[in-house]
Each structure stands twice: as structure tokens, then as C-alpha cells.
Amino acid sequence: MFLEIRHLRSLLTIRETGNLARAAERLHVTQSALSHQIKSLEQYFEAPLFLRNSKPLRLTPAGEKLIELARQVLPLVEGAENDLRRVARGELGRLHIAIECHACFEWLAPVLNRYRRQWPQIEVDIRVGVSFEALPALQKGEVDLVISSDPVKSTDLQFSELFDYEALLVMPADHPLVRKKRIQPTDLAEETLITYPVKRQRLDVFSRFLQPAGVEPAAVRQSELTSVILLLVASGRGVAALPDWVLREAEQAGTLATRPLGPRGMKGTLYAAVRRAEFDTAYLQDFIGLARRR
């Protein structure tokens, strides 16, 4: 392809200034270099672009065609160049988030509302489709940040601690297990356990609490929504293990009670994972900071 952006910019400048001398001065090139550039275009397309000996310079139909193209293309190129400069300064970008825990929506929504006000130029999205293959999606560039409780060793990913949490058993306020200070695995052998629709190895209540003790609950019921899980528990349909940030308001309402799981409690840490090469990007660091303060 012979035609270049510099050709379009030169032609448009000649059209705006009316002669080669002023156009060359604006473009910061010599008049002879600009003249040679126009002649090379005319020779390549075998068509004159300007009417010779006219003052100011007038375009031929072929020249007008290129001017029309320049007016369409140059603003798009300049806009893209400005956007790239803003990306380099961390003022423009994309924050697609994948979440490895359903309950994270409870605290994430207010964080995102504040973040959008501080970074209106950042494209924010939550990618639910890769929720449980999130880290490979992060490595492939399909998402930009993963919220996870399971950090892994990686040369290309950076994990930042957000905050600690404790998973608690939640039950109706009048449930018999309320009399116990701490819940043991055998206490759930006769209970219906309500969980998110996630494989057991990704649920701490199974991998860290029940399975090591060789205990199976009487039944398992699943729901995608935290609010539905809490409604089912409140109506006596079962019990659930949920992080403490979900349960603070629910417990205050008086219809539900919570107890720690095991002698030391079932505690964990939530992390934000990003690609190591982008770790210092301003808008990523600001999101991590907001999540920690939340």
C-alpha cells in the first residue's frame, strides 16, 4: 500500500494554507521535500493532484478524493494517538474483573460504584463467564483482575492481599445448634447444607471442614444468589457456610444466628490478582486500595 498518513496530512495542510511554502512551514519540512512527496503520489497514481499555476493552489478531482479521505481518516488516527498516550499515563484503560466467589458481589458493588466516579474513563465490567477458570483467563488477557481466595505461585501474575475473612455457619436463630459455641463437622451430618453451585473442591466448607473429618451432610441444596440462600436458611430449609461480610447485616436482623466452624474457625484471605507487567498501573492500584478500605 503506497498511500500513507503523512501523504494525507500533507495534502490537507496544502489545501488549508493555499500554497506549498506555508504548508511546508506548518509541517516542519522543506518546500522541496513536500513538493517531491506530492510528485511521487502523482507518479504512482498517474494522476495530477493540483492544478498547476493556480493561486491559491486548486485540487483536481483526484486531489479532492484524497482530501475527502484525509478528513475522514486523520481525526480517527489523532483520536487513537491521544487514547494511546492516555493509556500510557494510566488515564484510560479496561478493568474486566472475574470473581471466584459468589459472595464477593455483596461488597464489590459499592466498591465499583465509588470506583466509577473516580475513574469514569475506565471501562469496567464483571466477567461472569470465566468465573471458575479465572486465572487462566487473566493470563490470556481476557480479564484484567481476578478476586480469589486461592493465590498460586506464578511468574506472570501478582497477588495482592485485600482483607481477611472468616466463614461462619449461618442458621435460624432458634436452631438447636445455636446452643453450641463452635460447630464441629459431625454437627452437620444431619443437616441440609445450602451452597453455591460450585464444585466441592472449591468450597472451603467441604475441602477444609467436612471432608478431612470424613463427614457428609444429610443433603446438599444449591443456589446462585446469596439473598436466596439466606432466605432458605431463615425459613428452616437448611444451614449454610458464608463469609462474615455477608452475614453482619443478616445477623443484626435477629432472624439468623452464626457460629464459628471448628476449634480455630475457618479463616481465609481474599486477594486481587493482576498481570505482573501491569501491577503498577494507577487505575488498578486504586481499585485494590478501594477494595482494601471497603
N, C-alpha and C positions, 0 to 999 in steps of 0.2 A: 504494500500500500504506500503510494508516494505522498499523498496529502498528509500534512502534519498540523498539529495545533498551532505551531509558530506561523505557518502559512496563513491560517485563518485569522490569527491575531494581527498579522501584518496587513492583510487586505482590509480588515475592519478599521484599523488605525489610519490607513491611507484614505479610506472613504471619509472618516471623521475629520481629518486635518486638511484634505484637499490637495496636498502635494507630497512628494517624496521627502523633501528636506525636513519638513515639520514632523512627518511620520517617523523618519529615522531618528530624530532627536528624542521623540517620546519613547521609542522602542530601545533606545540606547545602543544603536548600531550605526554604522556608517551608511551614507546615502548609496554608495556603490554596492555595499553588501545587500542592502534592501532591493536595489534595482536588479541585482543578479538573482536574488530569490524569486522575484516576480517573473523574470525571463525564464528561469528554469521551470516554473509552473506552466507558462505559456508553451514552452517547447514540449513539455511532457504531454499536455492535453491537446497540443496542436490547435490552440485557440487563443486569440488575444483576450486579455482581461481588462485592459483600459484602452480608451480612445486616445491615440497619440495627439499631441499638440492641442489639447483642450485644457483650459484653465477655468475653474479647478478641474482636476482630473475626473473624467467621467468613465463609468464602468460599462463594459459591453454586457450583453445578456449572459455570457459565461461568467463574467465577474460578479454580476448581480446574484447568480445562482450560488456562488461561493459565499457571498455576503449573507445571503439568507441562511446558509448552513452555519456560518460563524455566529450569527445572532442566536441560533438555537443551541449550539454546542458549547460555546465559551462560558455562558453562565453556569451550565451544568458542571463543567470542569472546574471553574473557580469555586463553586459551592463545595465540590468534593475535596478540593485542596484545603479549603477552610475547615471542613469537618475533620480531615486528617490531622491538621495542626491542633485542633481542639482535642482529638483523641490522644495525641502525643502529650498534651498538657494535662490529661486526665479530666477534661471538662465534658467529654462526650463519650458514650460507650454503651455497653449492654450488660445487664445483670440478670441472667436467667438462672433461677435457683431451683435445685432439686432437693427434696426433703426425704430423708429416710425414716421419718417418724410421723404418723398421722397427727399426734397430739401437738406437734410443733405449730400447727396453724393457730392454736389458741394464743400464743404470744407473738407469732410472726406478723399477723395482720396489723396490729397497732404500730409495730416497728416499721413496716413498709409504708404505712400512711405518713409517718413522720419523714421517712427517707425520701419519698417522692416530693415532699415540699422542699427539702434541702437540695435535691438533685433532679430537678424537673427535666433535664436533658438526657437523663439515663433511661434507656429502655428496660423496664422491669417486667419480669414475667416469672411465674411459677410453673415449672415443667413437671406435671404430674405423671406423664407417660413414662418417664425414666426413673421414677421414684425409688425402685428397688434394684436398679442397675446404675446407680447414680455416679459412682466413682469412675467406672469406665466411660460414661458419658462426659464427665468432666475432663478426662484425659484426651478424649476425641474432640473437644471443643464444642460439644453440643449444649453444654450448660457452663456457667461461669463460677458457680459457688454451690457447694453441697453442705447441707446441715446433717450431721451424722453423730452418733454416739460411739462409733467404732473406727477410731483412727488406724491407719495402716502405714507401714514403712514404705516410702515411695521417694524416688529421686526427682520426680517432676511435680509432686503435689506438696502443698504446705498446709498443715492443720493448725488452727488457732483455737485455743480454749475460749468458749463463750461463757458458760456458767455450769455449776454443779447442780444436781437434782437428786431426788430420792423417789423411787417408785413405791407407792403405798397401795395396800388393799383397800378398796372402797366398797362399802356395803350399806344396806339400810340402817338407819340409826337404831332400830330395835332388833337387829340381827344378833343371834346368840354369840357370835364371835367378837362382838363389841366388848364382852366381858374380859377378853384377853388383852394383855398389854402388847404382845407381839404374836404375829401369825407364824405358825410352823407349816411346812409342806403338807403334813398329814391332815391339817385342818381343812384343806381344800379337796380332800378325797371324796367328800360327799357333796361338793358344791358344783354348780354350773358356772364355768368361768367364761366371761364375756371378753372377747379380744377384738383387735383389728384384724382384717383379712390378710394376714401376713404369715409367711412360713414360720413354723415353730422355732427354727434356729435363729430367727431374727427377733424373737420375743424374749426379753430377759426373764419374764416370769416362768417360762419353760426352761430356757438354757441355763439360767443361773440359780433357779429356785426349786422347781419341781423335778426336773429330770435328774439332777445329781442325787436327789433323795429317792428316786425310783417311784415317784408318786404321779398318778394320773387323775385329773379331776373327773367327777362323775359325768360331766358333759361339757362341751365347748360350743359357744354361740358366738357369732361374729357380726360386727357392724363397722362400717367405714367411718361413721360420724361419732365424735366424742359426745356430742349432745344426746345422741340416741343411746349410747352406752350408759350414760348417767341416768337417763330416763328408765332404761330397763333395770338398772340396779335399784333405783328408788322404788320401782314397782314390785320388787321382790323376785325378779326373774333370774337373778344370779349376782355374782360379785365380779370385780374387775381390778386389775393392777394398772394404775395410771401414774404418771409423773406428778409431783407435788404442785407444779404450777397450774395444772388443770383443776386441781381439787380444792384450792384455797377458797374460792368463792362458793363452790358447791357445798363444802362442809359448813360454811358460815350460815347457809340457809336452814340448817337444822334437820334436814331430811336424810342426810347421809353422814356416815362416820368413816374414819380412816384409821388404819393401824400399820405399823412397820412390818416388813416381811423379813423374817429371820432374826437372829440374835444381834446382828450388826446393821441391819437394814440393807436394802438393795439400792445402793447409790451408784451414780454414774456422772459423767461429764459430757456436755454437748459441745461439739466442735463445728467450726466453719472450715471447709476445705476449699482451696483455690489452687490454680496452677502456679507453681513456684515462680515462674517468669513474670507473673502479673501480681505477685503478692503485695508490692509496694504501691500499686495503683490507688490514687486518692479515693475514688468513689467506692472501691472495695473495702479499704480500710475504714472508711466512715460507716459503712453498713455494719461491719464487725463491731465497731465501737458502740453503735446504737443498740445492737443485739445484746452486748455485754451489759450495758446500763439498764436495759429493759429487764 
